[in-house]
Amino acid sequence: KTAAAAMAEPLDYGSLASEEHRSENAGYRSAAASDDAANGRCSWARVLTGAGVVAACATVSVWSSGALSHGTSGSELASSAHPGHEVGAHTRHEHKKSLGEYHNDTEWTGQTCYPEQVAEKDEYFTCPAGLYLGRGVKEKAAVNSRLRNLYSVLREEYRYEENKRENTSGSSYLARGYATYESMIWPKPGYCQELANDTWINTEWTAWFNGTEITTKHVHHNYKADAPPGYIKKYRFGDPYDFEFHLIWKVASTSFPSYLGCEYSGKETVDVDKHIPEGYKVAAAVRNPLGRWVSAVCELLQRAVNGYCPSGYCTASDSFYGNYTLELYKQQTTWYRLVENGVNMSALPELVGAFLHDTECNYEFYAADHFITQSAFIHQGGGCMDKVDVVVRLEELDDGLNELTSQTEADDSLWRNCSLSDDNSADDKPGGVPSESAIVAVLEENDDLMQKLCLMLAQDYLCFDYDLPEACKGMF
């Protein structure tokens, strides 16, 4: 039963999981590897696909035919890795095991982060690299242990599974060295292997924008990537500071640029995939995962209901194309049908449940990037994850900004009297959509909804040291 078939009735999200999906994918699946396929070309790392074994060297190229990629030795990768990368930061193993199954019928190219293969997939379940927020090595190891336990809980208790349909969008963990919720190997409910409208994605359709009829066929990725959007920018500050600041959407991302430009001279705007220079530190800001998710919901509702974006009413410069964009919402989500004719505040629990469903299933749609986890957003550099040195929690802003100043060893004489203003306040936006407090109230009154949220945002809660909501304590 697809969401499209249930347009006229409230959705039972659990029913979307077919018996076939549950029985076929409930357990951890592995395929038999053929050693002969990789011998002599690239024996130190391999990838299992649905169709066979392919080699995975400094570059991973996956074909459904099982063709081999370029031969490169593990030592060559280690020597060519970008300075500062934590190559081999995780334990290496003599025995090569599978990683990234279900890359079938696609080609994905990028550096791998491990000179040797990991033994189990749960080793990708870690926090972003580095020691931050006052944690030492032992504390960080304890948090990573909880994440690995979560992986087992999701698979064994919830019977969640990898979504093999994310094979083109959820593969960045291979290059980065750790998984996030958006990664293909992160277990999700079986019903997430069905889109809101599977028939529509291969159907030609038309919509009008500014008096022009647009005819299109929606065939690009239908699940969010496990990486920040490729078109965003990060900020780099050279001598005497030598650090990068990585913006995360819905974490004062419209406010930090002006503050940083005031506080630190020589701000350079850099593409998100550019390597971090050797010796540079990495800083980013985070916020409570619950508050960030709720803020993202309100952001999407402003765009869908009021056509309002952070800079004002949405235009083509916001990639908003009127009826065309609204048609995308209608076909790619389960929540838009509930607000197509305005928001019914009395049906807010159903609307919150629909947003949770679409986030849980990692659906891609216009502005869905606001829901990408902070753990995925923080890696901005290409290749293996560089260590994060400073994490500024918005709830402890002064302490975090002081830590950034200390870590960059800025001369006191260079400090400036700069402030961080709120440039995207709900007070400046049209009404007709629920407030953040109203959405939080729905979650706090429904343990099932709150626990669903916690399972999605567990990595952000654990890695950035936020207390779990009461309904989620003891879950993992």
C-alpha positions in Angstrom: 0.0 0.0 0.0 1.6 3.3 -1.1 1.0 6.7 0.3 -0.5 7.7 -3.0 -3.2 5.0 -2.6 -4.0 6.3 0.8 -4.5 9.9 -0.1 -8.2 9.9 1.0 -7.6 8.4 4.5 -5.2 8.8 7.4 -2.0 7.0 6.8 -1.1 3.9 8.9 2.7 4.2 8.4 3.4 0.7 9.8 1.1 -0.9 7.2 3.4 0.5 4.4 5.9 -2.3 5.2 4.9 -5.3 3.1 5.3 -8.8 4.4 7.7 -9.4 1.6 10.0 -6.6 2.6 9.9 -7.7 6.3 10.7 -11.3 5.6 13.2 -10.7 2.9 15.2 -8.0 4.5 14.7 -8.3 8.3 18.1 -9.8 9.0 21.6 -8.7 8.1 22.2 -10.0 4.7 25.5 -10.9 3.2 26.5 -12.5 -0.1 29.2 -15.0 -0.9 32.3 -13.4 -2.2 34.5 -14.8 -5.0 38.2 -14.4 -4.2 39.1 -15.0 -7.8 37.2 -11.9 -8.8 39.6 -9.6 -6.9 42.9 -11.5 -6.8 45.8 -9.8 -8.5 44.0 -6.5 -9.0 43.1 -5.1 -5.6 43.0 -7.7 -2.8 43.1 -5.3 0.1 39.5 -4.0 -0.2 36.4 -5.3 -1.8 32.8 -4.3 -2.2 29.9 -6.8 -2.4 27.0 -5.8 -4.7 23.8 -7.6 -5.4 25.4 -8.9 -8.6 28.9 -9.9 -7.5 32.2 -8.7 -6.1 34.1 -5.7 -7.4 37.3 -4.3 -6.1 37.4 -1.1 -4.0 40.8 0.6 -4.0 41.7 4.3 -3.7 38.8 4.7 -6.0 35.6 2.7 -5.7 33.7 2.0 -8.9 30.8 -0.2 -8.7 29.1 -1.9 -11.7 26.3 -4.4 -11.6 28.3 -6.6 -13.9 30.9 -7.1 -11.3 33.7 -5.5 -13.3 36.9 -4.7 -11.4 38.1 -1.2 -10.6 41.6 0.3 -10.9 44.3 -1.7 -9.0 45.8 0.3 -6.1 47.6 -1.0 -3.1 46.7 -0.1 0.5 50.1 1.6 1.0 49.5 3.7 -2.1 46.2 5.0 -0.6 47.8 5.7 2.7 50.6 7.7 1.2 48.3 9.6 -1.1 45.7 10.5 1.5 45.2 14.1 2.2 47.4 15.4 5.1 45.4 15.5 8.3 42.9 12.8 7.4 42.3 10.1 9.9 43.2 7.3 7.5 43.1 4.1 9.5 41.7 5.8 12.6 39.4 2.9 13.0 40.8 -0.6 13.7 42.1 -2.3 10.6 41.5 -6.0 10.0 43.4 -8.7 8.1 40.2 -10.3 6.9 38.4 -8.5 4.2 34.6 -8.4 4.6 31.8 -6.8 2.7 30.8 -3.1 2.9 28.2 -1.1 1.1 26.0 -3.9 -0.2 23.4 -3.1 -2.8 25.4 -0.7 -4.9 23.8 -2.6 -7.8 22.9 -1.0 -11.1 24.9 2.1 -10.5 28.4 3.5 -10.6 29.8 5.4 -7.6 33.3 6.8 -7.6 35.3 8.2 -4.6 38.1 7.6 -2.2 37.7 5.0 0.5 38.7 5.9 4.0 40.1 2.5 5.0 43.4 1.1 3.6 42.0 -2.3 4.7 38.4 -3.4 4.9 36.4 -3.2 8.2 35.3 -6.5 9.7 31.7 -5.5 10.5 29.4 -2.8 9.2 28.8 -1.5 12.7 32.3 -0.1 12.7 30.9 2.7 10.5 28.6 3.6 13.4 30.7 6.2 15.1 30.7 10.0 15.8 32.4 12.4 13.5 36.2 12.3 14.2 37.9 14.4 16.8 37.7 15.2 20.5 35.3 18.0 21.2 32.8 19.2 23.8 35.3 18.3 26.6 35.3 14.6 25.8 38.4 12.5 26.1 39.3 9.3 24.3 37.5 7.1 26.8 34.4 9.2 26.7 34.4 9.2 22.9 34.8 5.4 22.8 31.9 5.0 25.1 29.6 7.0 22.9 30.8 5.1 19.8 30.0 1.9 21.7 26.4 3.1 22.2 26.1 3.9 18.5 27.2 0.4 17.6 24.7 -1.0 20.1 22.1 1.1 18.4 22.9 -0.6 15.1 22.2 -4.0 16.7 19.0 -2.7 18.3 17.7 -1.4 15.0 18.4 -4.7 13.2 17.5 -7.2 15.8 14.8 -5.6 17.9 13.1 -3.3 15.4 13.9 -5.5 12.4 15.0 -2.5 10.4 17.0 -3.1 7.3 19.3 -1.4 4.7 17.4 0.4 2.0 19.0 -0.9 -1.2 17.2 1.8 -3.1 19.6 4.4 -1.6 22.5 2.9 -3.5 23.3 6.1 -5.4 22.6 8.7 -2.7 23.7 7.0 0.5 27.3 6.0 -0.3 29.3 8.9 1.1 30.1 7.0 4.2 32.6 4.9 2.2 34.7 8.0 1.5 34.1 9.7 4.8 34.7 6.7 7.1 31.5 6.8 9.2 27.8 6.4 8.5 24.9 8.7 9.3 21.2 8.2 9.2 21.1 9.1 5.5 23.6 6.4 4.7 22.4 3.3 2.8 23.7 1.0 5.6 21.8 2.7 8.3 18.9 0.4 9.1 15.4 1.9 8.4 11.9 0.5 8.4 11.1 -1.8 5.5 8.3 0.4 4.3 10.9 3.1 3.5 11.8 1.1 0.4 8.5 2.5 -1.1 8.4 6.1 -2.1 5.4 8.3 -1.5 4.4 7.7 -5.2 6.6 5.2 -6.9 4.5 5.3 -10.2 5.0 9.0 -10.6 8.8 9.1 -10.6 8.9 7.6 -14.0 6.0 9.5 -15.5 6.2 12.5 -17.7 4.2 15.4 -16.3 3.7 19.2 -16.8 3.3 22.2 -14.6 3.1 25.9 -15.1 5.5 28.5 -13.8 5.4 32.2 -14.7 3.2 31.5 -17.8 5.5 28.8 -19.0 4.5 25.2 -19.2 7.3 22.9 -17.9 7.4 19.3 -19.0 9.6 17.0 -17.1 10.2 13.4 -16.0 11.4 13.1 -12.4 14.2 10.6 -12.5 16.9 11.9 -10.2 17.7 10.6 -6.7 14.6 10.1 -4.6 16.4 9.7 -1.3 18.6 12.3 0.4 22.3 12.0 0.2 24.4 11.2 3.3 26.3 14.4 2.8 25.7 18.2 2.9 24.4 19.7 -0.4 27.2 20.0 -2.9 26.4 23.6 -3.7 26.8 25.1 -0.2 29.9 26.9 0.9 32.2 26.8 4.0 34.4 29.5 5.4 38.1 29.4 5.7 40.3 31.8 7.7 44.0 31.9 7.1 46.9 33.3 9.1 46.9 33.9 12.0 43.8 31.8 12.7 44.1 28.8 10.4 40.6 27.2 10.7 37.5 26.3 8.8 34.0 26.9 9.9 31.4 24.5 8.6 27.8 25.8 8.5 24.9 23.5 9.3 21.5 24.5 8.2 19.0 25.4 10.9 21.9 26.1 13.2 22.1 29.9 12.8 23.5 29.3 9.3 22.3 32.7 8.1 23.7 34.4 11.2 27.2 33.0 11.5 28.6 34.3 8.2 28.3 38.0 9.3 29.5 37.3 12.8 32.6 35.3 11.6 33.4 38.0 9.0 33.4 40.6 11.8 35.3 38.6 14.4 37.9 37.1 12.2 39.6 38.9 9.3 40.3 37.3 5.9 37.2 35.2 5.5 37.4 33.1 2.3 34.4 31.3 0.9 35.3 27.8 -0.2 33.4 25.0 -2.0 32.1 22.4 0.5 34.1 19.5 -1.1 37.5 21.2 -1.0 40.1 19.5 1.2 41.0 21.1 4.5 44.6 22.5 4.4 47.1 20.7 6.6 47.3 22.2 10.1 43.9 23.9 9.9 41.4 23.3 12.7 37.7 22.6 12.0 34.8 24.2 13.9 31.0 24.0 13.6 27.9 24.9 15.5 25.1 22.5 16.5 21.8 22.7 18.4 19.4 20.4 20.2 18.3 17.8 17.6 14.6 18.1 18.6 14.6 21.9 18.2 16.4 21.7 14.9 14.0 19.2 13.4 11.0 21.2 14.5 12.6 24.3 13.0 13.1 22.5 9.8 9.4 21.5 9.7 8.4 25.1 10.2 10.8 26.1 7.4 9.2 23.6 5.0 5.7 24.7 5.9 6.5 28.3 5.3 7.7 27.5 1.8 4.8 25.1 1.0 1.9 27.0 2.5 3.0 30.6 2.3 5.7 30.5 -0.4 8.0 32.2 2.0 11.8 31.6 2.2 14.4 33.0 4.6 15.1 36.0 2.4 11.4 36.8 1.7 8.8 35.4 -0.6 10.3 32.5 -2.5 11.5 33.1 -6.1 13.5 31.2 -8.6 16.7 32.3 -6.8 15.5 30.0 -4.0 14.9 27.2 -6.5 11.2 27.6 -5.9 9.1 27.4 -9.1 5.5 27.9 -8.0 3.2 25.1 -9.1 6.1 23.0 -10.3 7.6 22.9 -6.8 4.2 22.3 -5.2 3.6 19.4 -7.6 6.9 17.9 -6.5 5.8 18.2 -2.9 2.5 16.5 -3.7 4.1 13.5 -5.3 7.3 13.1 -3.2 5.9 13.5 0.3 3.1 12.2 2.4 2.7 15.5 4.4 1.9 18.0 1.6 -1.6 16.5 1.0 -2.4 17.6 4.6 -1.6 21.3 3.9 -2.4 21.7 0.2 -5.5 23.7 1.2 -4.1 25.2 4.3 -3.1 23.9 7.7 -5.8 22.3 9.9 -4.4 22.9 13.4 -6.7 20.3 14.8 -5.0 17.6 12.7 -1.5 18.7 13.8 -0.6 15.2 15.2 -1.2 13.6 11.8 0.8 16.3 10.1 3.7 15.8 12.5 3.5 12.1 12.0 3.7 12.5 8.2 6.8 14.7 8.5 8.4 12.1 10.8 7.5 9.3 8.3 9.1 11.2 5.4 12.2 12.1 7.4 12.4 8.5 8.7 12.4 7.2 5.2 14.9 9.8 4.1 12.8 11.0 1.2 14.2 13.6 -1.1 12.1 16.7 -1.9 12.5 20.4 -2.3 14.3 21.8 0.8 14.5 18.4 2.4 18.2 19.2 3.0 17.2 21.0 6.1 16.5 17.6 7.7 20.0 16.2 6.9 21.5 15.2 10.3 24.1 17.5 11.8 26.5 14.5 11.9 26.4 14.4 8.1 26.5 18.2 7.6 29.6 18.6 9.7 31.9 16.8 7.3 32.9 19.3 4.6 36.1 18.4 3.0 36.0 15.5 0.6 37.7 12.2 1.4 38.3 10.9 4.9 36.8 12.8 7.8 39.1 15.5 9.2 39.1 15.8 13.0 36.6 18.3 14.4 38.3 20.5 17.0 35.5 22.9 18.2 31.8 22.3 18.4 29.7 25.3 19.4 26.4 24.4 21.0 23.9 27.2 20.4 22.5 26.6 23.9 26.0 27.5 25.3 26.9 30.0 22.7 29.3 32.2 24.7 31.3 29.2 26.0 31.5 27.8 22.5 32.7 31.1 20.9 35.3 31.5 23.6 36.5 28.0 22.9 36.8 28.8 19.2 38.9 31.9 20.0 41.1 29.9 22.3 41.6 27.0 19.8 42.5 29.4 17.0 45.0 31.2 19.3 43.9 34.6 18.2 45.8 37.5 19.7 43.7 39.4 22.2 44.4 42.6 20.2 42.7 41.1 17.2 39.4 40.5 19.0 36.4 42.6 17.9 33.1 43.5 19.6 30.9 41.4 17.3 27.5 39.9 18.0 25.5 37.0 16.5 22.1 38.2 15.5 19.0 36.1 14.6 18.5 36.6 10.9 15.8 34.0 10.3 13.2 34.6 13.1 9.7 33.2 13.0 8.5 36.6 14.1 9.3 38.0 10.7 7.3 35.4 8.7 3.6 35.0 7.7 1.2 33.1 9.9 -1.1 30.2 9.0 1.4 27.6 10.0 1.9 25.9 13.5 4.4 27.4 15.9 7.5 25.5 17.0 6.1 25.2 20.5 2.9 23.6 19.1 4.8 21.0 17.2 7.0 20.2 20.3 3.8 19.8 22.4 2.5 17.2 19.9 5.7 15.2 20.2 5.8 15.5 24.0 2.3 14.2 24.2 2.9 11.2 22.0 5.7 8.9 23.1 5.5 6.9 19.9 6.2 9.9 17.8 9.0 11.2 20.0 10.7 7.8 20.1 10.5 7.7 16.3 12.3 11.0 16.2 14.9 9.9 18.7 15.8 6.8 16.6 16.4 9.1 13.6 18.4 11.7 15.4 20.2 9.3 17.8 23.7 10.0 16.4 23.2 13.8 16.9 22.0 13.3 20.4 24.9 11.1 21.4 27.7 12.7 19.5 26.9 16.3 20.5 26.1 15.4 24.1 22.4 16.3 24.3 20.1 14.7 26.8 17.5 12.4 25.3 13.8 13.4 25.8 12.2 11.6 28.7 10.2 9.3 26.3 13.5 8.1 24.7 15.6 7.4 27.7 16.8 3.8 27.9 16.1 3.1 24.2 19.7 2.7 23.2 
